[in-house]
Amino acid sequence: MEQKDASFVRAILRCVADGVFTVDRQWRITSFNRAAERVTGVPAAEAVGKRCFEVFHADICEDSCAIRRTMQTGEEVIDFPARILTTQGRAVPISISTAVLRDREGAVLGAVETFRDLSAIEQLRREITHQYTFEDIVGKSPVFQKIFGILPDIAESDSTVLIEGPSGSGKELLARAIHTLSPRRKQPYVVVNCGALPPNLFESEIFGYVRGAFTDAKRDKPGRVALADRGTIFFDEIGDLPLATQVKILRLLQEKEFEPLGSLRPVKANVRIVAATNRKLADLVAAGQFRDDLYFRLAVMRLSIPPLCERREDIPYLVEHFIHRLNAEKGKTISGVTPAAMEVFMRHAWPGNARELENALEYAFVLCRARQIDVGHLPEEMQTLAARPPAPTSSRPETINGSASGSTTSPLETAEADAIRAALRQSDGHLGRAARALNISRTTLWRKMKKHGIEG
């Protein structure tokens, strides 16, 4: 009877689409199904009898072996992300699940591991994500989709660009993207932080000086403009420029030349200027703190980034982007955030914008030892927000960027629907796996799908 049972099990395993192999207590492979052969490129005849790490070359074998953890603790591992290296040298993304194998008396015989090839799903995710990313800039909101559409044309031109937006909103990323996509991409990219330079050093730092220009000028020193020759110079927080220096920046824009301190001869400049500010330059012009002629010269092409609280639909994509990057930096495998944590993110005011969101996730990475970041891993002020009930929703149409959208769908509901669709895509439409990925029950998932009109 037992021999018939074994034959029956082997027949089932041959037909299973997921890779499956079993090991004994010495980690030697005792069975290896057809899907495992296909994914790894190793024939079962070669695999059986070898230790699993000699066949299954995964990036978790050294430090985070799932089957070892299961053998040691008896606990199952479900959908653990990893990558394996095939015999053809190709890295394949997979999800791993493991369980202990016991005999009828409960004694441990070994363990079983199943793994699923996620190559097609990851490719689909990349294709979908690509629609919302551009040169490390992430955004699904209409304002960013518009920027993504015109950014290549702006970069290809040599026009001066002014980027306006609050601190931490991504102005620096836009400036670097403009340089990276431009014909000047192979030349220097030089940053001048106007808000960090002492007023008495502005001109010498930007334009340089010649020997003898002042007491300590023992030799010529090139300024940032000279260092950016044939490339791009980025003036960050240009609203902090002193009026006296603004005159010389205007000359640089108009005449394409500048004079180092102490020099009697102008120097020709071949640079492209990109500027950014977290202040409204038009208001500074009205207050007499910024030259109107310089403002108009800078704003040949103008890009405006609204604060994160006005484009909450970008938050889930930024969260995914930052988690992916932090996983790579810190060697972790955190898969995402729980719905409760995402709700906190969607309700938070984000005065520090995307930079504050990144900092909050980095804080959570230090504390999180689970698969997902939960509310308890967030900074204390955000945990306080989670304890407060959400503000009552208005029946009036939602206002986006100062105009009524005509829709009562909140950003949180939009993010919830997007998260459900993403989970369904990643699980090939399997409701059980999608529910586990979202950390909710199947019934809750089904109810939310009906609410958002999502078909299974």
N, C-alpha and C positions, 0 to 999 in steps of 0.2 A: 504493500500500500504506500509506504514511504517513497519507494522508487517511482511509483506512478505520480505521486504528488510532486516530486522533484521534476519529472519530465513535464508535468503540467505547468509548473512555475517557469521552467525554461522556455516553453512555448509562448507563454504570455510575455516574457521579457523580450523575446525576439521581435514581438510586434509593437512594443512600446516605443513611442516617438522620442522620449527622453532617454539620454544616456544613463545606464544603470550598471554599477559594479558592486561586488561585495568583497569584503576582506575578512580574514580570520584574525585572531587576537595578536598575531605577529605582523599584521599589516600586509599579509600576502594576499593578492587578488585571487579569489576563488571562482568568480564568474564575471563576464564582461559582455554586455549585449551588443547587438548590431548597431544601435544608435551611438553607443560609446565608441565603437570602431570608426563610425563615420565622422564623428566630431573630432576625435583625437588623431585619427589617421593610423592608429595602432591596431593590428589584427588581434582578435581574441586569443589566438594560439600563442602569440608573443606576450600578451599581457598576463595571462593566467600563470600564477606561480611567482611573479615578481612582486616586489613591494610597491604599494600604490604610488609613492612619490617617484619611483623609477619610471613610471608610465604616465602618470597624470601630472604634468609639469604646470602647476598653477602658481599664481603670485602669492597665494596664502599658505603654501606648503611649509615654509620655514617658521612663520610666527603665528599664524591664525588658522591652522589646519582644522577644518570643520569636523571631519570624521574623527580626528584625535580628541577634540573637545567632547564629542558625543560619547566616545568610548570611555573617557575619563569621568564624565559627569552623569551619563545616562540620559541627558536631555537632548531632545531633537533640535536640529538646526533647520530653519525653514527659509528658503529663498535668499541665501547669503550670496552677495555679489562677488565675483572673482573673474580672473582671466586665465586662460590656459594657452600654452604654446603648443601648436600642432607639430607633427613630424615635418610639415612643409615650412615651418618657421612662422606661421601665421598666428597672431594673437586673437583669440576668440573670446568675446564676453559671454559669461554664463551665469546662471543662478544655481546654487547648490542647496540641496536638502539632504539631511542625514538622519539615520535612526539606528538604534542598537538591534542586533539580531540575537534572539535567545532561543534555547530549546524548550521543550514542554515543561521542564522543571524550573525554568527561569534562569538557568545558567547562561552567561554571556558566551556566544559563539563567535561574535565579530560584529561587523556593522555593514550597513548598506548606504550607498550614496547615489543619489539621482542628480543629474545636471541637465540644464536646458540651454541650448544654443540661442543666445539673444542677439546674434549678429543682425538679423533682419529688423528686429525691434529697435536696436540702437541706431541703425541707419535711418529708420523712420523718424526716431526722436531727433537725430541730427538735422534731418531735412525740415522738420517742423520748427525746431529751435532756431535754425538758420534764418527763418522769417523774422525772428524777433531779436537777432543779434547782428552786429556789424562792427568789425574791428574791436572786439571786446566791449562794445557798448550794448546794453540790453534794454529793450523796451518794446512793448506791444501797443502802448498808447498811441492814439492818432498823431500826436505831436512828434513822437520818435519815428513812427512809420514815414511821416513826411520828411523828416531829417534824413533818414536812411535813403529815401528816394533821390534827394538832391545832393547828398554829400559827395558822391564821385564827381559830379560836374563842378562843384565848388572847388574840390581838391585839384582837379585838372587845370582850372584857371589859375592865374597868378594874383588874383584880387585879394585885397586885404579883407580879413574876416573879423567880426566882433561877435563874441559869444557871451550872452547874458544869462545869468541863472544864479540861484542861491548857492552858498558854500556846500560842497559835498554832493552836488547834483551831477557831476560828470563832465564839467567843462574841459578839464585837462585831457580826458579821454578823447573828446571831440577834436581838440587841437592837435593831438598826436595823430589821430586818424587822418586829419586833413594833410598832414605832412607825409604820412606813410603812403597815402594814395596819390600823392602829387608827383610830378616829374622831378622834384627835388629830393625824393625819398632816400637817395644814396648819399646825400650831403648832410651836413650837421643839422641837428635840431637842438636849439639852445633855449633854455627857460630863464626868464627874468621874473622873479617874484617881487613885484613892486611893493607889496605890503610888508615885506621882510627887510628891505634895504633901508638903512639910516638915510635921512634926507641929504646929509652932506656927502654921501657916497654915490648918489644916484648917477650923476654924470660920469664920474670916473669909472664906475662899474659898467655902465651901458656903452660909453664911447671910448673908454680907455684914456691913457695920458702918455705924454712924451717925457723924456728925461728932462729934469729941471722945471717941470710944470709947477712943482711945489717943493718944499724943503726935503721931504723924504723920497722924492721921485728920482731914484738913482739910475733907473733905466726905463726904456719904453715898456709900456704894458698894454696889450691889446684889450679892448673891451668886449662885451658880449656880442655887439653887432659885428665886429671883425671876426669873432670866432664862428659866427653863423654864416660866413661868406658862402654864397651859392646855395644856402639852405634856408631854413625857416627859423625865425626868432619868435618866441611866444611870450608876450607880456601878460603875465597873470596878475589880476587885480589892478588893472591899469588905471582905475579910478583913483588910486592912491598916489599917482604921479604928481609931484609939485608942479605948479604953473610954469616955473622957469624951465623945467625939463620938458614940459609939454611942447614948448616952442621948438625945441631941437628935434623932438620926435616928429613934429609936423614937417620940419625941413627934410628929415629922413624920408618921409612919405612922398613929399612933393618933388624934391630935387634928387632923390636917391643918393644923398651924400651926407656926411657928418664930419665934425671936427673933433679929434681927441683933445682933451684938456692940454693947454699949453702949445698946441700946434697952430700955425698960421696958414696951413694948407688944408683944404677940404679933402676928404677921402671918399672915393666912390663906393657905394654899397650895392651889392647884389644879393638882397635878402627878401624873403617874403615875410610879411608881418601878420601874425594872428594874435588877437588880444582877447582877454576875458575879464569880466567884472561881476561881482555879486551885488553891485549897486546900479541904480538906474542912472546912466550917464546923462540922459536928457534932464533929469532932476538936478544933477550936479551942474549942468550947463546953465539952467535957470537960476541956480544959486550963485553963479559966478565962480564956481570952483573947478570948472573944466571948460576948456576952450571949445566953442562951437565949431570952429573950422577943423579942429582935430577930430572932434566927434564925427563929423560928416565924412572925413577922410577914412576913419577907422571902419565906419558902418557901411562900407560898399556892399558887403554881404553880411547879413546879421542873422544869427541863430539864437533863439530864445528857448531855454529849458525851464519849464515850470517846476515848482517844488514837488517832492514825491507825494505829498498829501493830496495833490491835485491830479495825480496819475496813478492811483492805487492799483489799477489793472497791471502795472509793471511789477508789483511787489512779488507775486509768485515766481515770475521768471528771474528776477534778481536773486531771490532766495535760492533757486536751483543753481544759478550761475555761481554764486558765492560758495555754496556747499560743495559743488564740483571742484572749485579751486582750492578750498580749504582741505578737502580730502587729499588732494594731490600734495599739498604743502605739508600736512601733518601726518600723512600715512594712515588715515582712518577710512572707514567704509560706511559713514553715516548716509542713509538713503534719502533723508528729507526731514520735514517737520510734521508734527501731528496736526490734525485739524484745529485743535485748541490753540496751539502755538501760532498757526497761520491766522487764526481769528484775531489774536493779539496783534500780530503784525499789521493786519488790515485796519485795526482800530487805532493804532498808535499815530500820533501827530507827525513824527519824524522831522523834528526841527533841524536835525543834522543830515537829512536826506539819505541818499544811498550809502554814503560813508558811515552814517550811524547804523544803518541796517547791517552792513558788513561787520562793523565792530560788535554788534549784538550777537551775530552768528559766531564770530570768533570767540567771544566770551562763552557761548553755549558749547562750543567744541571742547573747551577745557573741561567742562563739567560732565558732558554727555558720555556715557559708556554704553548706551543702548543703540538700537538701529536708527531711531528717530529722535530728533530734538523735541522736547516737550516744554510746557510752560515753566516747570521747575528748573530748567536749565538756563532760563533767560535772566537778564539783569533784574534786580529787585524792583526797579520802577515799573518794568513791564509786567512783572508778576502782580503788582498792585493794580495795574490796569485790568488784568484778567479777572480780578476779584470783583470789579465793578460791573454792574449790569450795563449793556450797551444802551446808548442814547436812543430814544424813540425815533423811528423812521418817519420822515415826512411823506405825505401823499402827493406832494408837488413833484413835477419832473425834476430829475437830478440835474444839477448845473455843473458843467465841465468847462474849465477855462473861461468862465464868465458867461456862458450861454447855455440855455436849457437844451438838454439832449432829447427831450420828448420821451424818455424811458424811465420807469421807476426801478429798474434793476440796479441794485447797489453793487459797488466794486467787490464786496465780499461774496455776493451771490455769483458774480461773474467768475471770481477766482475759484469758488467751490465747483462750479460747473466745469471749468478748465481742468481742475485737479482730477475730477471724476473721469473725464474723457481721456486724460493722459494715463490714468491707472488702467482703464479698460484697454487702451492701445497696448500698453506694456504687458498686459496679461492675456492678450489675444482674445479679449471679450469674455474671459472666464470671471464670473461674478465673485466667486469665492476668493480667488487670488487678488482681484482688484480690491475687495473689501479688506483683506488682510493688509495690503499695501497702504490703504487709507486709515487703517486702525479703527474700522467701524464694522458693525455686523452686516451680514448679507441683507437683512430686512431693511436696515437703515439705508444701505446703498441703493436698494431697489426703490425705496420711497423717495430718495433724493433724485434718482434718475427720472422718476415720474414728474417730480416737481420742476426739473429743468428741461423736460421734454427730450431726454436722451434715451435712445433705443439701445437695447442690449444686443 
